[in-house]
Amino acid sequence: MIQGSIVALVTPMDSNGSIDNDSLKKLVEFHIEQDTDAIVAVGTTGESATLNEDEHCAVIEKIVQYVDGKIPVIAGTGANSTTEAITLTQRAKQVGADACLLVTPYYNKPTQQGLYLHFKAIAEAVDIPQILYNVPGRTACDMLPETVGRLASIENIVGVKEATGDLERVSQIRDLCGSDFALYSGDDATSREFCLLGGNGVITVTGNIAPKLMHQMVMASISGDQQLAETIDEKLAGLHQQLFIQSNPIPVKWAVAEMGLIGQGIRLPLTWLTEDCFEAVHQAMQQAAS
């Protein structure tokens, strides 16, 4: 089971929007040095919505290459078309990803039975560990704990990223899915409580900026050291809030660029962070570094 602080990595781009592989390599090396426990390649934070299929798979392949087996790579391969999700998952397996992260189908609002059949079809089509991803704030689709429980009986569906911020779901999903099923927070602001309640880690945006602190906080939470986890999380609280001052990944890409790790590239319809938000994000970065 993959545990700990799993960074939802930004995808570096040049000012014209093309992928910057040199900066991508630098980012991967930074996270390995800073104790990030695993990387999600081309998730929401990696701008999966605006990369075409070939770019999407090329970024996953590059990250696998740069990681070189040092930490796990989880490929974002979800789509609102089941056939497209199967294709992306097949290609991620071919390039050497350790697991895949599959978001619930967005926009078309399937039923719970539709969700079950969607994820079942992907799991049966591609023999790779698969992590479900529930983020109704972005998808307009909420996968209920009971549906996760049904899917957990499929051998290669190994966990869920739960991004509702509803901490009651930790015990609900654990009771339905058992101790071998991985539970990951998808909400930085509640990730400490999530892990203290029995979660196995967080797929984090904040970890792009403060990877070592996120690793330390999450591991303290998993081990049940509430006091240490709270002390570390106090430093991170500003980032948890301000990295969502505009739509993710706008603020986090600005912050990573401020750290000198990437250039100022982002793809439309997303735009660069507006100047009125600079100070709030910068203060949160300073709070984490203090």
C-alpha positions as CSV (number, residue, x, y, z in Angstrom):
1,M,0.0,0.0,0.0
2,I,1.3,3.5,-0.9
3,Q,1.2,5.7,2.2
4,G,2.1,9.2,3.2
5,S,2.3,12.5,1.4
6,I,1.5,12.0,-2.3
7,V,2.1,15.2,-4.3
8,A,-0.3,16.0,-7.1
9,L,2.4,17.4,-9.3
10,V,2.1,20.5,-11.4
11,T,3.0,20.2,-15.0
12,P,5.7,22.8,-15.9
13,M,5.1,24.7,-19.1
14,D,6.8,27.4,-21.1
15,S,5.2,30.8,-21.6
16,N,3.6,29.5,-24.8
17,G,2.0,26.5,-23.0
18,S,4.3,23.8,-24.2
19,I,5.6,21.1,-21.8
20,D,8.9,22.0,-20.1
21,N,10.6,18.7,-19.6
22,D,13.8,20.2,-18.1
23,S,11.7,21.7,-15.3
24,L,9.7,18.5,-14.9
25,K,12.9,16.6,-14.2
26,K,14.0,19.3,-11.7
27,L,10.6,19.0,-9.9
28,V,10.8,15.3,-9.6
29,E,14.4,15.4,-8.2
30,F,13.2,18.1,-5.7
31,H,10.4,15.9,-4.4
32,I,12.6,12.8,-4.1
33,E,15.1,14.9,-2.1
34,Q,12.3,16.5,0.1
35,D,10.8,13.1,1.2
36,T,7.6,13.2,-0.9
37,D,6.3,9.6,-0.6
38,A,4.8,9.3,-4.1
39,I,3.8,11.4,-7.1
40,V,0.5,11.8,-9.0
41,A,1.3,12.5,-12.6
42,V,-1.2,14.5,-14.6
43,G,-4.0,14.8,-12.1
44,T,-6.2,17.9,-11.8
45,T,-3.2,19.9,-10.5
46,G,-1.2,18.7,-13.5
47,E,-3.8,20.2,-15.9
48,S,-5.1,17.0,-17.2
49,A,-8.1,18.8,-18.6
50,T,-6.0,20.7,-21.2
51,L,-3.4,18.2,-22.2
52,N,-4.2,16.1,-25.2
53,E,-3.9,12.3,-25.0
54,D,-0.3,12.1,-26.4
55,E,0.9,14.9,-24.1
56,H,-0.8,13.4,-21.1
57,C,0.9,10.0,-21.6
58,A,4.2,11.6,-22.5
59,V,4.3,13.5,-19.2
60,I,3.5,10.3,-17.3
61,E,6.3,8.5,-19.1
62,K,8.8,11.3,-18.4
63,I,7.9,11.3,-14.7
64,V,8.3,7.5,-14.5
65,Q,11.7,7.9,-16.2
66,Y,12.9,10.7,-13.9
67,V,11.7,9.0,-10.7
68,D,13.6,5.9,-11.8
69,G,11.9,3.6,-9.2
70,K,12.8,5.7,-6.2
71,I,9.1,6.4,-5.2
72,P,5.8,5.3,-6.7
73,V,4.2,7.1,-9.6
74,I,0.4,7.2,-9.7
75,A,-0.9,8.2,-13.2
76,G,-4.1,10.3,-13.5
77,T,-6.1,8.4,-16.1
78,G,-9.7,9.3,-15.4
79,A,-12.2,10.6,-18.0
80,N,-15.9,11.1,-18.4
81,S,-15.8,8.5,-21.2
82,T,-15.2,5.0,-20.1
83,T,-13.4,4.0,-23.3
84,E,-11.1,7.0,-23.0
85,A,-10.3,6.2,-19.4
86,I,-9.5,2.6,-20.4
87,T,-7.2,3.9,-23.1
88,L,-5.4,6.3,-20.8
89,T,-5.0,3.6,-18.2
90,Q,-3.6,1.1,-20.7
91,R,-1.1,3.6,-21.9
92,A,-0.1,4.5,-18.3
93,K,0.6,0.8,-17.6
94,Q,2.6,0.5,-20.8
95,V,5.0,3.4,-19.7
96,G,5.5,1.9,-16.3
97,A,3.2,3.7,-13.8
98,D,2.8,1.9,-10.5
99,A,-0.9,2.7,-10.2
100,C,-3.6,4.8,-11.7
101,L,-5.9,7.5,-10.2
102,L,-9.4,7.6,-11.8
103,V,-11.7,10.6,-11.2
104,T,-15.4,10.1,-11.3
105,P,-16.9,10.9,-14.7
106,Y,-17.5,14.7,-14.8
107,Y,-20.3,16.7,-16.3
108,N,-22.5,13.8,-17.5
109,K,-23.6,13.0,-13.9
110,P,-23.9,9.2,-13.9
111,T,-26.0,7.2,-11.4
112,Q,-24.3,5.2,-8.6
113,Q,-24.8,2.1,-10.8
114,G,-23.2,3.9,-13.7
115,L,-20.2,4.7,-11.5
116,Y,-19.9,1.1,-10.4
117,L,-20.0,-0.2,-14.0
118,H,-17.6,2.5,-15.2
119,F,-14.9,1.7,-12.7
120,K,-15.6,-2.1,-13.0
121,A,-15.0,-1.9,-16.7
122,I,-11.7,-0.1,-16.4
123,A,-10.5,-2.5,-13.7
124,E,-11.4,-5.5,-15.8
125,A,-9.7,-4.0,-18.9
126,V,-6.4,-3.1,-17.4
127,D,-4.5,-5.1,-14.8
128,I,-2.9,-2.3,-12.8
129,P,-3.7,-1.1,-9.2
130,Q,-6.4,1.5,-9.4
131,I,-7.4,4.3,-7.0
132,L,-10.9,5.8,-7.2
133,Y,-11.2,9.6,-7.0
134,N,-14.2,11.4,-5.6
135,V,-14.3,15.2,-5.9
136,P,-17.9,16.3,-6.4
137,G,-17.0,20.0,-6.1
138,R,-15.3,19.7,-9.5
139,T,-17.3,16.9,-11.2
140,A,-20.9,17.5,-10.0
141,C,-20.9,13.7,-9.2
142,D,-20.6,12.3,-5.7
143,M,-19.6,8.6,-5.4
144,L,-21.2,7.4,-2.2
145,P,-19.4,5.2,0.3
146,E,-21.7,2.3,-0.5
147,T,-20.5,2.4,-4.1
148,V,-16.9,2.5,-3.0
149,G,-17.7,-0.5,-0.9
150,R,-19.0,-2.4,-3.9
151,L,-16.0,-1.5,-6.0
152,A,-13.5,-2.5,-3.2
153,S,-14.4,-6.1,-3.8
154,I,-12.7,-5.9,-7.3
155,E,-9.1,-7.1,-6.8
156,N,-7.2,-4.3,-8.5
157,I,-9.3,-1.4,-7.1
158,V,-7.1,-0.7,-4.1
159,G,-8.1,2.6,-2.7
160,V,-10.0,5.9,-3.0
161,K,-9.1,9.6,-2.9
162,E,-11.9,11.2,-1.0
163,A,-12.0,15.0,-1.6
164,T,-15.3,16.0,-0.1
165,G,-13.8,17.1,3.2
166,D,-16.5,15.0,5.0
167,L,-14.5,13.3,7.8
168,E,-17.4,11.0,8.6
169,R,-16.7,9.2,5.4
170,V,-13.3,7.9,6.7
171,S,-15.0,5.5,9.1
172,Q,-17.8,4.7,6.7
173,I,-15.5,3.7,3.9
174,R,-13.2,1.9,6.2
175,D,-16.1,-0.2,7.6
176,L,-17.3,-1.0,4.1
177,C,-13.9,-1.7,2.5
178,G,-11.7,-3.2,5.2
179,S,-8.2,-2.5,6.5
180,D,-6.4,-3.4,3.2
181,F,-8.2,-0.7,1.2
182,A,-6.2,2.6,1.0
183,L,-8.0,5.8,2.0
184,Y,-6.4,9.1,0.8
185,S,-7.6,12.6,1.7
186,G,-8.0,14.8,-1.3
187,D,-8.5,17.9,0.9
188,D,-5.4,19.4,2.3
189,A,-7.2,21.5,5.0
190,T,-8.7,18.3,6.6
191,S,-5.9,15.9,5.8
192,R,-4.5,15.8,9.3
193,E,-7.8,14.8,10.8
194,F,-8.4,12.4,8.0
195,C,-5.2,10.5,8.7
196,L,-5.6,10.6,12.4
197,L,-9.0,8.9,11.9
198,G,-7.3,6.1,10.0
199,G,-6.5,7.4,6.5
200,N,-3.4,6.2,4.8
201,G,-2.2,9.6,3.4
202,V,-3.1,12.6,1.3
203,I,-2.9,13.4,-2.3
204,T,-1.8,17.0,-1.8
205,V,-1.5,20.3,-3.5
206,T,0.3,21.9,-0.6
207,G,3.0,19.3,-1.0
208,N,4.1,21.0,-4.1
209,I,5.3,23.9,-2.0
210,A,6.2,22.3,1.4
211,P,6.9,18.7,0.6
212,K,9.1,17.8,3.6
213,L,6.6,19.4,6.1
214,M,3.7,17.6,4.4
215,H,5.5,14.3,4.7
216,Q,6.3,14.9,8.4
217,M,2.7,16.0,9.2
218,V,1.1,13.1,7.4
219,M,3.4,10.5,8.9
220,A,2.8,11.9,12.4
221,S,-0.9,11.7,11.8
222,I,-0.8,8.1,10.4
223,S,1.2,7.1,13.5
224,G,-1.3,8.7,15.8
225,D,1.0,11.5,17.1
226,Q,-1.7,14.2,17.3
227,Q,0.4,16.8,19.0
228,L,3.2,16.7,16.5
229,A,0.8,16.6,13.6
230,E,-1.0,19.7,14.9
231,T,2.2,21.6,15.4
232,I,3.4,21.0,11.9
233,D,0.0,21.6,10.4
234,E,-0.2,25.0,12.0
235,K,2.7,26.0,9.7
236,L,0.9,24.6,6.6
237,A,-2.6,26.1,7.4
238,G,-2.0,29.2,5.3
239,L,-1.0,27.2,2.2
240,H,-4.0,24.9,2.7
241,Q,-6.2,28.0,2.3
242,Q,-4.3,30.3,0.0
243,L,-3.4,27.7,-2.7
244,F,-7.1,27.7,-3.4
245,I,-7.6,31.5,-3.5
246,Q,-8.2,31.0,-7.2
247,S,-8.9,27.8,-9.1
248,N,-6.3,25.1,-8.7
249,P,-3.6,24.9,-10.1
250,I,-3.4,28.7,-10.6
251,P,-2.0,29.7,-7.2
252,V,0.2,26.6,-6.8
253,K,1.9,27.1,-10.2
254,W,2.6,30.7,-9.2
255,A,4.1,29.6,-5.9
256,V,6.3,26.9,-7.5
257,A,7.5,29.5,-10.0
258,E,8.3,31.8,-7.1
259,M,10.5,29.0,-5.8
260,G,12.4,29.0,-9.0
261,L,11.4,25.5,-10.0
262,I,9.3,26.2,-13.0
263,G,8.5,29.1,-15.5
264,Q,5.3,31.1,-15.8
265,G,3.4,28.8,-18.1
266,I,-0.2,27.7,-17.8
267,R,-2.9,26.8,-20.4
268,L,-6.1,28.5,-21.2
269,P,-8.8,28.7,-20.0
270,L,-6.7,28.9,-16.9
271,T,-4.7,32.2,-16.5
272,W,-1.8,33.2,-14.3
273,L,-2.4,34.3,-10.7
274,T,-3.6,37.9,-10.5
275,E,-1.4,40.4,-8.7
276,D,-4.0,41.1,-6.0
277,C,-3.4,37.5,-4.7
278,F,0.4,37.5,-4.7
279,E,0.8,38.8,-1.1
280,A,-1.6,36.3,0.4
281,V,0.1,33.3,-1.2
282,H,3.6,34.7,-0.5
283,Q,2.7,35.1,3.2
284,A,1.5,31.5,3.4
285,M,4.7,30.4,1.9
286,Q,6.7,32.3,4.5
287,Q,4.6,30.9,7.3
288,A,5.4,27.4,6.1
289,A,9.1,28.2,5.9
290,S,9.4,29.8,9.3
